[in-house]
Amino acid sequence: MTDALKRVFCLVDDEDKHDAIDKVIASCTIFNELPDKERFVRAVHRRERVQSTGIGHGVAIAHGKVPDISSVYIALGFSEKGIIFDERYPDPVRLVFVIASPLHKEADYLKAVASILTWVHDPEFRTKLVGKMWDDDTVSSFMKMLENQAFKAQYEK
């Protein structure tokens, strides 16, 4: 795994969703760029208490707003065992995305989330990503996008 990829990707062995989110934030060094990482952690936990960010199909997109940043930051935690985020979605979450977004750039946040969703809603892609087929061209393209923090839909070139 390249250093650039370690910046935005980590393995998560926690069984509790809050611990898993904390692990992604602590392990993915992209979040070291935030002016107040602890404030971000609290924002993500607060959001998670309001409503679970598990979206089904083994995916969760935890997020929080951060003052004093100008762009969206996204990292991905991968859980081998899976984590139950919400009883409404009984399938264990294996892909835990964590997003830090600026307070006043909702369009940038929505574009990034929409991009992630185009990828993870593709069952074939999810199977490859969860199956650790990371040398597959599609998965490799996704990981490059994540490394570069240049979010685009799966079908965009």
ZALUMTOR-906583 format. One record per atom (N, C-alpha, C): x, y, z; atom name; residue in three letters. Coordinates in Angstrom, 3 decimals, decimal comma, m for minus. Example, Ala and Ser with C-alpha at 12.3 -4.5 7.8 and 13.67 -1.06 7.14 Angstrom:
BEGIN
+----------+----------+----------+-------+---------+
!     east !    north !       up ! atomo ! residuo !
+----------+----------+----------+-------+---------+
!   13,190 !   m5,690 !    7,800 !     N !     ALA !
!   12,300 !   m4,500 !    7,800 !    CA !     ALA !
!   13,200 !   m3,300 !    7,800 !     C !     ALA !
!   12,850 !   m2,250 !    7,080 !     N !     SER !
!   13,670 !   m1,060 !    7,140 !    CA !     SER !
!   12,900 !    0,030 !    7,870 !     C !     SER !
+----------+----------+----------+-------+---------+
***
This chain:
BEGIN
+----------+----------+----------+-------+---------+
!     east !    north !       up ! atomo ! residuo !
+----------+----------+----------+-------+---------+
!    0,862 !   m1,180 !    0,000 !     N !     MET !
!    0,000 !    0,000 !    0,000 !    CA !     MET !
!    0,905 !    1,239 !    0,000 !     C !     MET !
!    0,626 !    2,165 !   m0,888 !     N !     THR !
!    1,438 !    3,376 !   m0,978 !    CA !     THR !
!    1,163 !    4,297 !    0,204 !     C !     THR !
!    2,119 !    5,193 !    0,485 !     N !     ASP !
!    1,913 !    6,168 !    1,561 !    CA !     ASP !
!    0,708 !    7,050 !    1,274 !     C !     ASP !
!    0,515 !    7,396 !    0,002 !     N !     ALA !
!   m0,644 !    8,224 !   m0,363 !    CA !     ALA !
!   m1,942 !    7,492 !   m0,051 !     C !     ALA !
!   m1,976 !    6,198 !   m0,278 !     N !     LEU !
!   m3,190 !    5,433 !    0,000 !    CA !     LEU !
!   m3,416 !    5,295 !    1,505 !     C !     LEU !
!   m2,347 !    5,122 !    2,280 !     N !     LYS !
!   m2,476 !    5,052 !    3,735 !    CA !     LYS !
!   m3,078 !    6,340 !    4,290 !     C !     LYS !
!   m2,876 !    7,427 !    3,587 !     N !     ARG !
!   m3,404 !    8,725 !    3,981 !    CA !     ARG !
!   m4,928 !    8,736 !    4,013 !     C !     ARG !
!   m5,562 !    7,902 !    3,177 !     N !     VAL !
!   m7,020 !    7,924 !    3,024 !    CA !     VAL !
!   m7,683 !    6,554 !    3,202 !     C !     VAL !
!   m6,916 !    5,553 !    3,618 !     N !     PHE !
!   m7,460 !    4,194 !    3,727 !    CA !     PHE !
!   m6,833 !    3,489 !    4,928 !     C !     PHE !
!   m7,672 !    2,742 !    5,663 !     N !     CYS !
!   m7,138 !    1,948 !    6,771 !    CA !     CYS !
!   m8,013 !    0,717 !    6,987 !     C !     CYS !
!   m7,448 !   m0,243 !    7,672 !     N !     LEU !
!   m8,192 !   m1,425 !    8,081 !    CA !     LEU !
!   m8,758 !   m1,157 !    9,471 !     C !     LEU !
!   m9,991 !   m1,601 !    9,686 !     N !     VAL !
!  m10,690 !   m1,364 !   10,944 !    CA !     VAL !
!  m11,078 !   m2,709 !   11,537 !     C !     VAL !
!  m10,682 !   m2,955 !   12,788 !     N !     ASP !
!  m11,055 !   m4,221 !   13,427 !    CA !     ASP !
!  m12,028 !   m4,024 !   14,583 !     C !     ASP !
!  m12,524 !   m2,810 !   14,755 !     N !     ASP !
!  m13,468 !   m2,503 !   15,824 !    CA !     ASP !
!  m14,850 !   m3,065 !   15,497 !     C !     ASP !
!  m15,608 !   m3,397 !   16,530 !     N !     GLU !
!  m16,959 !   m3,904 !   16,347 !    CA !     GLU !
!  m18,017 !   m2,839 !   16,609 !     C !     GLU !
!  m17,656 !   m1,784 !   17,325 !     N !     ASP !
!  m18,566 !   m0,683 !   17,620 !    CA !     ASP !
!  m18,413 !    0,400 !   16,558 !     C !     ASP !
!  m19,528 !    0,937 !   16,071 !     N !     LYS !
!  m19,457 !    1,919 !   14,985 !    CA !     LYS !
!  m18,703 !    3,178 !   15,388 !     C !     LYS !
!  m18,864 !    3,636 !   16,622 !     N !     HIS !
!  m18,160 !    4,849 !   17,055 !    CA !     HIS !
!  m16,654 !    4,606 !   17,138 !     C !     HIS !
!  m16,274 !    3,432 !   17,623 !     N !     ASP !
!  m14,849 !    3,094 !   17,674 !    CA !     ASP !
!  m14,271 !    2,981 !   16,267 !     C !     ASP !
!  m15,049 !    2,416 !   15,355 !     N !     ALA !
!  m14,588 !    2,285 !   13,968 !    CA !     ALA !
!  m14,392 !    3,662 !   13,326 !     C !     ALA !
!  m15,331 !    4,553 !   13,553 !     N !     ILE !
!  m15,210 !    5,922 !   13,020 !    CA !     ILE !
!  m13,971 !    6,591 !   13,593 !     C !     ILE !
!  m13,773 !    6,447 !   14,903 !     N !     ASP !
!  m12,588 !    7,027 !   15,550 !    CA !     ASP !
!  m11,303 !    6,474 !   14,941 !     C !     ASP !
!  m11,306 !    5,164 !   14,652 !     N !     LYS !
!  m10,120 !    4,529 !   14,071 !    CA !     LYS !
!   m9,812 !    5,112 !   12,689 !     C !     LYS !
!  m10,842 !    5,310 !   11,871 !     N !     VAL !
!  m10,621 !    5,890 !   10,542 !    CA !     VAL !
!  m10,043 !    7,301 !   10,680 !     C !     VAL !
!  m10,617 !    8,084 !   11,575 !     N !     ILE !
!  m10,144 !    9,466 !   11,744 !    CA !     ILE !
!   m8,719 !    9,491 !   12,287 !     C !     ILE !
!   m8,405 !    8,609 !   13,229 !     N !     ALA !
!   m7,065 !    8,576 !   13,816 !    CA !     ALA !
!   m6,019 !    8,002 !   12,862 !     C !     ALA !
!   m6,404 !    7,022 !   12,057 !     N !     SER !
!   m5,447 !    6,313 !   11,211 !    CA !     SER !
!   m5,197 !    6,971 !    9,861 !     C !     SER !
!   m6,202 !    7,603 !    9,308 !     N !     CYS !
!   m6,058 !    8,203 !    7,976 !    CA !     CYS !
!   m5,534 !    9,631 !    8,145 !     C !     CYS !
!   m4,292 !    9,812 !    7,739 !     N !     THR !
!   m3,596 !   11,067 !    8,028 !    CA !     THR !
!   m4,159 !   12,272 !    7,286 !     C !     THR !
!   m5,056 !   12,057 !    6,351 !     N !     ILE !
!   m5,673 !   13,202 !    5,686 !    CA !     ILE !
!   m6,377 !   14,089 !    6,709 !     C !     ILE !
!   m6,899 !   13,475 !    7,778 !     N !     PHE !
!   m7,599 !   14,256 !    8,792 !    CA !     PHE !
!   m6,659 !   15,047 !    9,693 !     C !     PHE !
!   m5,355 !   14,785 !    9,598 !     N !     ASN !
!   m4,386 !   15,604 !   10,331 !    CA !     ASN !
!   m4,354 !   17,031 !    9,791 !     C !     ASN !
!   m4,880 !   17,219 !    8,593 !     N !     GLU !
!   m4,917 !   18,554 !    7,978 !    CA !     GLU !
!   m6,028 !   19,425 !    8,555 !     C !     GLU !
!   m6,936 !   18,832 !    9,321 !     N !     LEU !
!   m8,030 !   19,607 !    9,904 !    CA !     LEU !
!   m7,513 !   20,503 !   11,029 !     C !     LEU !
!   m8,069 !   21,709 !   11,162 !     N !     PRO !
!   m7,598 !   22,614 !   12,207 !    CA !     PRO !
!   m7,913 !   22,126 !   13,623 !     C !     PRO !
!   m8,963 !   21,328 !   13,800 !     N !     ASP !
!   m9,343 !   20,830 !   15,118 !    CA !     ASP !
!   m9,953 !   19,443 !   14,950 !     C !     ASP !
!   m9,089 !   18,433 !   14,955 !     N !     LYS !
!   m9,539 !   17,066 !   14,697 !    CA !     LYS !
!  m10,509 !   16,580 !   15,772 !     C !     LYS !
!  m10,290 !   16,949 !   17,023 !     N !     GLU !
!  m11,194 !   16,523 !   18,099 !    CA !     GLU !
!  m12,594 !   17,091 !   17,908 !     C !     GLU !
!  m12,672 !   18,317 !   17,446 !     N !     ARG !
!  m13,982 !   18,923 !   17,170 !    CA !     ARG !
!  m14,687 !   18,154 !   16,056 !     C !     ARG !
!  m13,925 !   17,740 !   15,060 !     N !     PHE !
!  m14,475 !   16,941 !   13,970 !    CA !     PHE !
!  m15,008 !   15,606 !   14,488 !     C !     PHE !
!  m14,243 !   14,935 !   15,338 !     N !     VAL !
!  m14,688 !   13,661 !   15,920 !    CA !     VAL !
!  m16,027 !   13,860 !   16,634 !     C !     VAL !
!  m16,127 !   14,907 !   17,425 !     N !     ARG !
!  m17,387 !   15,175 !   18,138 !    CA !     ARG !
!  m18,529 !   15,441 !   17,165 !     C !     ARG !
!  m18,260 !   16,172 !   16,076 !     N !     ALA !
!  m19,299 !   16,465 !   15,080 !    CA !     ALA !
!  m19,805 !   15,189 !   14,411 !     C !     ALA !
!  m18,892 !   14,284 !   14,096 !     N !     VAL !
!  m19,289 !   13,017 !   13,454 !    CA !     VAL !
!  m20,116 !   12,177 !   14,429 !     C !     VAL !
!  m19,691 !   12,097 !   15,668 !     N !     HIS !
!  m20,451 !   11,325 !   16,668 !    CA !     HIS !
!  m21,824 !   11,944 !   16,914 !     C !     HIS !
!  m21,878 !   13,264 !   16,969 !     N !     ARG !
!  m23,168 !   13,955 !   17,159 !    CA !     ARG !
!  m24,107 !   13,622 !   16,002 !     C !     ARG !
!  m23,608 !   13,663 !   14,786 !     N !     ARG !
!  m24,409 !   13,345 !   13,598 !    CA !     ARG !
!  m24,875 !   11,896 !   13,642 !     C !     ARG !
!  m24,009 !   11,010 !   14,065 !     N !     GLU !
!  m24,346 !    9,588 !   14,135 !    CA !     GLU !
!  m25,426 !    9,328 !   15,178 !     C !     GLU !
!  m25,439 !   10,101 !   16,264 !     N !     ARG !
!  m26,479 !    9,936 !   17,284 !    CA !     ARG !
!  m27,837 !   10,423 !   16,780 !     C !     ARG !
!  m27,840 !   11,424 !   15,904 !     N !     VAL !
!  m29,097 !   11,937 !   15,347 !    CA !     VAL !
!  m29,731 !   10,887 !   14,444 !     C !     VAL !
!  m28,928 !   10,312 !   13,578 !     N !     GLN !
!  m29,407 !    9,270 !   12,666 !    CA !     GLN !
!  m28,213 !    8,475 !   12,172 !     C !     GLN !
!  m28,365 !    7,178 !   12,121 !     N !     SER !
!  m27,290 !    6,318 !   11,662 !    CA !     SER !
!  m26,918 !    6,660 !   10,221 !     C !     SER !
!  m25,636 !    6,571 !    9,939 !     N !     THR !
!  m25,166 !    6,850 !    8,583 !    CA !     THR !
!  m24,943 !    5,567 !    7,782 !     C !     THR !
!  m25,380 !    4,437 !    8,333 !     N !     GLY !
!  m25,366 !    3,208 !    7,550 !    CA !     GLY !
!  m26,396 !    3,341 !    6,431 !     C !     GLY !
!  m25,992 !    3,038 !    5,205 !     N !     ILE !
!  m26,903 !    3,233 !    4,067 !    CA !     ILE !
!  m27,334 !    1,916 !    3,433 !     C !     ILE !
!  m26,885 !    0,792 !    4,004 !     N !     GLY !
!  m27,219 !   m0,511 !    3,441 !    CA !     GLY !
!  m26,122 !   m1,030 !    2,533 !     C !     GLY !
!  m26,251 !   m2,281 !    2,133 !     N !     HIS !
!  m25,290 !   m2,949 !    1,248 !    CA !     HIS !
!  m23,882 !   m2,971 !    1,833 !     C !     HIS !
!  m23,772 !   m2,912 !    3,169 !     N !     GLY !
!  m22,461 !   m2,981 !    3,804 !    CA !     GLY !
!  m21,674 !   m1,691 !    3,774 !     C !     GLY !
!  m22,372 !   m0,558 !    3,606 !     N !     VAL !
!  m21,703 !    0,745 !    3,468 !    CA !     VAL !
!  m22,259 !    1,721 !    4,498 !     C !     VAL !
!  m21,372 !    2,528 !    5,072 !     N !     ALA !
!  m21,761 !    3,653 !    5,928 !    CA !     ALA !
!  m20,983 !    4,878 !    5,468 !     C !     ALA !
!  m21,632 !    6,029 !    5,555 !     N !     ILE !
!  m20,982 !    7,292 !    5,187 !    CA !     ILE !
!  m21,160 !    8,258 !    6,359 !     C !     ILE !
!  m20,231 !    8,159 !    7,314 !     N !     ALA !
!  m20,256 !    9,024 !    8,493 !    CA !     ALA !
!  m19,677 !   10,380 !    8,108 !     C !     ALA !
!  m20,258 !   11,440 !    8,650 !     N !     HIS !
!  m19,786 !   12,756 !    8,241 !    CA !     HIS !
!  m20,019 !   13,806 !    9,320 !     C !     HIS !
!  m19,251 !   14,880 !    9,187 !     N !     GLY !
!  m19,384 !   16,006 !   10,091 !    CA !     GLY !
!  m18,907 !   17,272 !    9,418 !     C !     GLY !
!  m19,468 !   18,373 !    9,831 !     N !     LYS !
!  m19,089 !   19,685 !    9,290 !    CA !     LYS !
!  m17,923 !   20,241 !   10,114 !     C !     LYS !
!  m17,025 !   20,940 !    9,415 !     N !     VAL !
!  m15,836 !   21,489 !   10,044 !    CA !     VAL !
!  m15,671 !   22,948 !    9,626 !     C !     VAL !
!  m15,586 !   23,858 !   10,593 !     N !     PRO !
!  m15,295 !   25,245 !   10,224 !    CA !     PRO !
!  m13,828 !   25,366 !    9,796 !     C !     PRO !
!  m13,539 !   26,367 !    9,046 !     N !     ASP !
!  m12,157 !   26,708 !    8,681 !    CA !     ASP !
!  m11,460 !   25,692 !    7,780 !     C !     ASP !
!  m12,231 !   24,963 !    6,966 !     N !     ILE !
!  m11,621 !   24,177 !    5,894 !    CA !     ILE !
!  m12,289 !   24,611 !    4,596 !     C !     ILE !
!  m11,571 !   24,428 !    3,497 !     N !     SER !
!  m12,105 !   24,912 !    2,227 !    CA !     SER !
!  m12,502 !   23,799 !    1,269 !     C !     SER !
!  m12,200 !   22,550 !    1,614 !     N !     SER !
!  m12,581 !   21,455 !    0,725 !    CA !     SER !
!  m13,017 !   20,243 !    1,543 !     C !     SER !
!  m13,587 !   19,286 !    0,851 !     N !     VAL !
!  m14,076 !   18,054 !    1,459 !    CA !     VAL !
!  m12,899 !   17,081 !    1,603 !     C !     VAL !
!  m12,857 !   16,387 !    2,741 !     N !     TYR !
!  m11,862 !   15,352 !    2,986 !    CA !     TYR !
!  m12,605 !   14,036 !    3,213 !     C !     TYR !
!  m12,182 !   12,985 !    2,502 !     N !     ILE !
!  m12,830 !   11,680 !    2,648 !    CA !     ILE !
!  m11,775 !   10,595 !    2,842 !     C !     ILE !
!  m12,054 !    9,704 !    3,796 !     N !     ALA !
!  m11,207 !    8,526 !    4,007 !    CA !     ALA !
!  m12,117 !    7,306 !    4,104 !     C !     ALA !
!  m11,528 !    6,146 !    3,949 !     N !     LEU !
!  m12,271 !    4,891 !    3,943 !    CA !     LEU !
!  m11,636 !    3,900 !    4,898 !     C !     LEU !
!  m12,469 !    3,354 !    5,780 !     N !     GLY !
!  m12,036 !    2,259 !    6,630 !    CA !     GLY !
!  m12,674 !    0,971 !    6,137 !     C !     GLY !
!  m11,901 !   m0,104 !    6,122 !     N !     PHE !
!  m12,376 !   m1,403 !    5,664 !    CA !     PHE !
!  m12,425 !   m2,358 !    6,845 !     C !     PHE !
!  m13,589 !   m2,932 !    7,095 !     N !     SER !
!  m13,772 !   m3,888 !    8,181 !    CA !     SER !
!  m13,927 !   m5,290 !    7,614 !     C !     SER !
!  m13,059 !   m6,159 !    8,005 !     N !     GLU !
!  m13,125 !   m7,560 !    7,562 !    CA !     GLU !
!  m14,380 !   m8,248 !    8,119 !     C !     GLU !
!  m14,651 !   m8,056 !    9,408 !     N !     LYS !
!  m15,777 !   m8,721 !   10,078 !    CA !     LYS !
!  m17,105 !   m8,028 !    9,824 !     C !     LYS !
!  m17,072 !   m6,730 !    9,671 !     N !     GLY !
!  m18,294 !   m5,964 !    9,517 !    CA !     GLY !
!  m18,769 !   m5,420 !   10,860 !     C !     GLY !
!  m19,500 !   m4,333 !   10,806 !     N !     ILE !
!  m19,970 !   m3,616 !   11,982 !    CA !     ILE !
!  m21,456 !   m3,342 !   11,792 !     C !     ILE !
!  m22,252 !   m3,595 !   12,810 !     N !     ILE !
!  m23,678 !   m3,266 !   12,732 !    CA !     ILE !
!  m23,825 !   m1,777 !   13,059 !     C !     ILE !
!  m24,237 !   m0,997 !   12,085 !     N !     PHE !
!  m24,434 !    0,442 !   12,271 !    CA !     PHE !
!  m25,852 !    0,759 !   12,710 !     C !     PHE !
!  m26,803 !   m0,040 !   12,235 !     N !     ASP !
!  m28,201 !    0,254 !   12,482 !    CA !     ASP !
!  m28,991 !   m1,033 !   12,322 !     C !     ASP !
!  m29,897 !   m1,280 !   13,237 !     N !     GLU !
!  m30,702 !   m2,501 !   13,160 !    CA !     GLU !
!  m31,591 !   m2,541 !   11,919 !     C !     GLU !
!  m31,891 !   m1,378 !   11,334 !     N !     ARG !
!  m32,714 !   m1,360 !   10,117 !    CA !     ARG !
!  m31,976 !   m1,959 !    8,930 !     C !     ARG !
!  m30,647 !   m1,900 !    8,978 !     N !     TYR !
!  m29,821 !   m2,473 !    7,918 !    CA !     TYR !
!  m29,002 !   m3,587 !    8,547 !     C !     TYR !
!  m29,530 !   m4,811 !    8,549 !     N !     PRO !
!  m28,867 !   m5,889 !    9,273 !    CA !     PRO !
!  m27,540 !   m6,347 !    8,660 !     C !     PRO !
!  m27,284 !   m5,983 !    7,397 !     N !     ASP !
!  m26,022 !   m6,413 !    6,810 !    CA !     ASP !
!  m24,878 !   m5,612 !    7,436 !     C !     ASP !
!  m23,834 !   m6,308 !    7,880 !     N !     PRO !
!  m22,718 !   m5,631 !    8,526 !    CA !     PRO !
!  m22,022 !   m4,658 !    7,575 !     C !     PRO !
!  m21,626 !   m3,523 !    8,105 !     N !     VAL !
!  m20,910 !   m2,508 !    7,326 !    CA !     VAL !
!  m19,457 !   m2,932 !    7,212 !     C !     VAL !
!  m18,993 !   m3,021 !    5,994 !     N !     ARG !
!  m17,593 !   m3,366 !    5,731 !    CA !     ARG !
!  m16,819 !   m2,159 !    5,221 !     C !     ARG !
!  m17,536 !   m1,199 !    4,613 !     N !     LEU !
!  m16,915 !    0,004 !    4,061 !    CA !     LEU !
!  m17,411 !    1,205 !    4,852 !     C !     LEU !
!  m16,514 !    1,813 !    5,640 !     N !     VAL !
!  m16,852 !    2,952 !    6,487 !    CA !     VAL !
!  m16,179 !    4,198 !    5,917 !     C !     VAL !
!  m16,959 !    4,986 !    5,197 !     N !     PHE !
!  m16,446 !    6,259 !    4,699 !    CA !     PHE !
!  m16,631 !    7,305 !    5,792 !     C !     PHE !
!  m15,640 !    8,159 !    5,967 !     N !     VAL !
!  m15,751 !    9,276 !    6,900 !    CA !     VAL !
!  m15,433 !   10,541 !    6,117 !     C !     VAL !
!  m16,340 !   11,525 !    6,247 !     N !     ILE !
!  m16,228 !   12,748 !    5,460 !    CA !     ILE !
!  m16,206 !   13,970 !    6,373 !     C !     ILE !
!  m15,219 !   14,834 !    6,152 !     N !     ALA !
!  m15,177 !   16,155 !    6,781 !    CA !     ALA !
!  m15,550 !   17,152 !    5,692 !     C !     ALA !
!  m16,562 !   17,966 !    5,962 !     N !     SER !
!  m16,985 !   18,917 !    4,933 !    CA !     SER !
!  m17,005 !   20,336 !    5,495 !     C !     SER !
!  m16,730 !   21,312 !    4,627 !     N !     PRO !
!  m16,766 !   22,718 !    5,046 !    CA !     PRO !
!  m18,193 !   23,127 !    5,416 !     C !     PRO !
!  m18,299 !   24,096 !    6,282 !     N !     LEU !
!  m19,616 !   24,561 !    6,724 !    CA !     LEU !
!  m20,455 !   25,135 !    5,584 !     C !     LEU !
!  m19,832 !   25,862 !    4,677 !     N !     HIS !
!  m20,598 !   26,626 !    3,690 !    CA !     HIS !
!  m20,357 !   26,189 !    2,251 !     C !     HIS !
!  m19,993 !   24,928 !    2,065 !     N !     LYS !
!  m19,783 !   24,424 !    0,701 !    CA !     LYS !
!  m20,583 !   23,149 !    0,509 !     C !     LYS !
!  m21,881 !   23,266 !    0,693 !     N !     GLU !
!  m22,782 !   22,121 !    0,608 !    CA !     GLU !
!  m22,709 !   21,447 !   m0,768 !     C !     GLU !
!  m22,557 !   22,229 !   m1,821 !     N !     ALA !
!  m22,502 !   21,656 !   m3,166 !    CA !     ALA !
!  m21,273 !   20,756 !   m3,328 !     C !     ALA !
!  m20,148 !   21,152 !   m2,774 !     N !     ASP !
!  m18,939 !   20,319 !   m2,847 !    CA !     ASP !
!  m19,138 !   19,006 !   m2,092 !     C !     ASP !
!  m19,754 !   19,097 !   m0,927 !     N !     TYR !
!  m20,041 !   17,914 !   m0,120 !    CA !     TYR !
!  m20,983 !   16,971 !   m0,881 !     C !     TYR !
!  m22,068 !   17,518 !   m1,429 !     N !     LEU !
!  m23,038 !   16,702 !   m2,151 !    CA !     LEU !
!  m22,422 !   16,043 !   m3,381 !     C !     LEU !
!  m21,556 !   16,762 !   m4,074 !     N !     LYS !
!  m20,884 !   16,191 !   m5,248 !    CA !     LYS !
!  m19,991 !   15,020 !   m4,834 !     C !     LYS !
!  m19,259 !   15,179 !   m3,739 !     N !     ALA !
!  m18,378 !   14,109 !   m3,270 !    CA !     ALA !
!  m19,184 !   12,884 !   m2,849 !     C !     ALA !
!  m20,261 !   13,100 !   m2,091 !     N !     VAL !
!  m21,103 !   11,984 !   m1,650 !    CA !     VAL !
!  m21,749 !   11,303 !   m2,854 !     C !     VAL !
!  m22,264 !   12,078 !   m3,788 !     N !     ALA !
!  m22,874 !   11,503 !   m4,992 !    CA !     ALA !
!  m21,865 !   10,652 !   m5,755 !     C !     ALA !
!  m20,641 !   11,129 !   m5,814 !     N !     SER !
!  m19,592 !   10,370 !   m6,482 !    CA !     SER !
!  m19,375 !    9,026 !   m5,802 !     C !     SER !
!  m19,199 !    9,058 !   m4,493 !     N !     ILE !
!  m18,999 !    7,813 !   m3,729 !    CA !     ILE !
!  m20,178 !    6,856 !   m3,961 !     C !     ILE !
!  m21,387 !    7,407 !   m3,933 !     N !     LEU !
!  m22,580 !    6,562 !   m4,095 !    CA !     LEU !
!  m22,631 !    5,883 !   m5,457 !     C !     LEU !
!  m22,190 !    6,559 !   m6,525 !     N !     THR !
!  m22,211 !    5,908 !   m7,841 !    CA !     THR !
!  m21,323 !    4,676 !   m7,847 !     C !     THR !
!  m20,249 !    4,715 !   m7,086 !     N !     TRP !
!  m19,345 !    3,569 !   m7,009 !    CA !     TRP !
!  m19,946 !    2,458 !   m6,155 !     C !     TRP !
!  m20,349 !    2,791 !   m4,922 !     N !     VAL !
!  m20,742 !    1,736 !   m3,977 !    CA !     VAL !
!  m22,119 !    1,150 !   m4,253 !     C !     VAL !
!  m22,913 !    1,797 !   m5,073 !     N !     HIS !
!  m24,205 !    1,203 !   m5,439 !    CA !     HIS !
!  m24,061 !    0,157 !   m6,547 !     C !     HIS !
!  m22,877 !    0,041 !   m7,106 !     N !     ASP !
!  m22,603 !   m0,975 !   m8,116 !    CA !     ASP !
!  m22,210 !   m2,275 !   m7,394 !     C !     ASP !
!  m23,088 !   m3,294 !   m7,426 !     N !     PRO !
!  m22,809 !   m4,528 !   m6,678 !    CA !     PRO !
!  m21,501 !   m5,209 !   m7,095 !     C !     PRO !
!  m21,182 !   m5,166 !   m8,370 !     N !     GLU !
!  m19,947 !   m5,797 !   m8,844 !    CA !     GLU !
!  m18,728 !   m5,085 !   m8,260 !     C !     GLU !
!  m18,765 !   m3,757 !   m8,249 !     N !     PHE !
!  m17,663 !   m2,989 !   m7,669 !    CA !     PHE !
!  m17,513 !   m3,289 !   m6,179 !     C !     PHE !
!  m18,646 !   m3,278 !   m5,447 !     N !     ARG !
!  m18,605 !   m3,556 !   m4,001 !    CA !     ARG !
!  m18,006 !   m4,929 !   m3,735 !     C !     ARG !
!  m18,417 !   m5,910 !   m4,511 !     N !     THR !
!  m17,900 !   m7,269 !   m4,340 !    CA !     THR !
!  m16,388 !   m7,287 !   m4,520 !     C !     THR !
!  m15,902 !   m6,590 !   m5,524 !     N !     LYS !
!  m14,453 !   m6,542 !   m5,767 !    CA !     LYS !
!  m13,727 !   m5,806 !   m4,643 !     C !     LYS !
!  m14,277 !   m4,688 !   m4,210 !     N !     LEU !
!  m13,625 !   m3,899 !   m3,161 !    CA !     LEU !
!  m13,605 !   m4,673 !   m1,840 !     C !     LEU !
!  m14,734 !   m5,241 !   m1,459 !     N !     VAL !
!  m14,828 !   m5,998 !   m0,210 !    CA !     VAL !
!  m14,013 !   m7,286 !   m0,310 !     C !     VAL !
!  m13,926 !   m7,844 !   m1,501 !     N !     GLY !
!  m13,150 !   m9,063 !   m1,724 !    CA !     GLY !
!  m11,661 !   m8,814 !   m1,857 !     C !     GLY !
!  m11,232 !   m7,578 !   m1,623 !     N !     LYS !
!   m9,819 !   m7,182 !   m1,679 !    CA !     LYS !
!   m9,203 !   m7,414 !   m3,058 !     C !     LYS !
!  m10,008 !   m7,230 !   m4,091 !     N !     MET !
!   m9,488 !   m7,326 !   m5,462 !    CA !     MET !
!   m8,958 !   m5,949 !   m5,858 !     C !     MET !
!   m8,009 !   m5,466 !   m5,057 !     N !     TRP !
!   m7,564 !   m4,093 !   m5,192 !    CA !     TRP !
!   m6,689 !   m3,848 !   m6,420 !     C !     TRP !
!   m6,279 !   m4,916 !   m7,101 !     N !     ASP !
!   m5,526 !   m4,717 !   m8,336 !    CA !     ASP !
!   m6,447 !   m4,677 !   m9,560 !     C !     ASP !
!   m7,743 !   m4,891 !   m9,354 !     N !     ASP !
!   m8,733 !   m4,758 !  m10,421 !    CA !     ASP !
!   m8,726 !   m3,310 !  m10,924 !     C !     ASP !
!   m8,884 !   m3,102 !  m12,217 !     N !     ASP !
!   m8,829 !   m1,756 !  m12,794 !    CA !     ASP !
!   m9,862 !   m0,806 !  m12,193 !     C !     ASP !
!  m11,078 !   m1,297 !  m11,993 !     N !     THR !
!  m12,137 !   m0,448 !  m11,443 !    CA !     THR !
!  m11,819 !   m0,047 !  m10,013 !     C !     THR !
!  m11,433 !   m1,007 !   m9,196 !     N !     VAL !
!  m11,094 !   m0,728 !   m7,792 !    CA !     VAL !
!   m9,875 !    0,184 !   m7,732 !     C !     VAL !
!   m8,903 !   m0,085 !   m8,577 !     N !     SER !
!   m7,701 !    0,752 !   m8,618 !    CA !     SER !
!   m8,057 !    2,197 !   m8,983 !     C !     SER !
!   m8,966 !    2,374 !   m9,924 !     N !     SER !
!   m9,408 !    3,730 !  m10,301 !    CA !     SER !
!  m10,094 !    4,430 !   m9,130 !     C !     SER !
!  m10,914 !    3,692 !   m8,412 !     N !     PHE !
!  m11,590 !    4,262 !   m7,250 !    CA !     PHE !
!  m10,577 !    4,683 !   m6,184 !     C !     PHE !
!   m9,622 !    3,804 !   m5,899 !     N !     MET !
!   m8,628 !    4,114 !   m4,874 !    CA !     MET !
!   m7,764 !    5,308 !   m5,291 !     C !     MET !
!   m7,461 !    5,421 !   m6,560 !     N !     LYS !
!   m6,718 !    6,594 !   m7,056 !    CA !     LYS !
!   m7,532 !    7,862 !   m6,848 !     C !     LYS !
!   m8,818 !    7,791 !   m7,149 !     N !     MET !
!   m9,699 !    8,938 !   m6,945 !    CA !     MET !
!   m9,679 !    9,338 !   m5,474 !     C !     MET !
!   m9,757 !    8,357 !   m4,594 !     N !     LEU !
!   m9,734 !    8,621 !   m3,164 !    CA !     LEU !
!   m8,385 !    9,214 !   m2,741 !     C !     LEU !
!   m7,306 !    8,626 !   m3,223 !     N !     GLU !
!   m5,962 !    9,159 !   m2,929 !    CA !     GLU !
!   m5,858 !   10,634 !   m3,303 !     C !     GLU !
!   m6,361 !   10,957 !   m4,488 !     N !     ASN !
!   m6,229 !   12,318 !   m5,015 !    CA !     ASN !
!   m7,302 !   13,273 !   m4,500 !     C !     ASN !
!   m8,316 !   12,711 !   m3,812 !     N !     GLN !
!   m9,433 !   13,527 !   m3,327 !    CA !     GLN !
!  m10,063 !   14,307 !   m4,480 !     C !     GLN !
!  m10,131 !   13,662 !   m5,633 !     N !     ALA !
!  m10,723 !   14,248 !   m6,842 !    CA !     ALA !
!  m11,945 !   13,407 !   m7,186 !     C !     ALA !
!  m13,079 !   13,744 !   m6,589 !     N !     PHE !
!  m14,257 !   12,891 !   m6,643 !    CA !     PHE !
!  m15,044 !   13,076 !   m7,920 !     C !     PHE !
!  m15,299 !   11,919 !   m8,556 !     N !     LYS !
!  m16,139 !   11,918 !   m9,759 !    CA !     LYS !
!  m16,911 !   10,621 !   m9,797 !     C !     LYS !
!  m17,985 !   10,658 !  m10,519 !     N !     ALA !
!  m18,851 !    9,482 !  m10,629 !    CA !     ALA !
!  m18,109 !    8,346 !  m11,311 !     C !     ALA !
!  m18,530 !    7,119 !  m11,027 !     N !     GLN !
!  m17,856 !    5,938 !  m11,575 !    CA !     GLN !
!  m17,786 !    5,981 !  m13,096 !     C !     GLN !
!  m18,822 !    6,474 !  m13,730 !     N !     TYR !
!  m18,870 !    6,445 !  m15,193 !    CA !     TYR !
!  m18,165 !    7,639 !  m15,833 !     C !     TYR !
!  m17,684 !    8,604 !  m15,050 !     N !     GLU !
!  m16,949 !    9,748 !  m15,611 !    CA !     GLU !
!  m15,519 !    9,318 !  m15,902 !     C !     GLU !
!  m14,993 !    9,833 !  m16,943 !     N !     LYS !
!  m13,587 !    9,541 !  m17,309 !    CA !     LYS !
!  m12,678 !   10,636 !  m16,812 !     C !     LYS !
+----------+----------+----------+-------+---------+
***
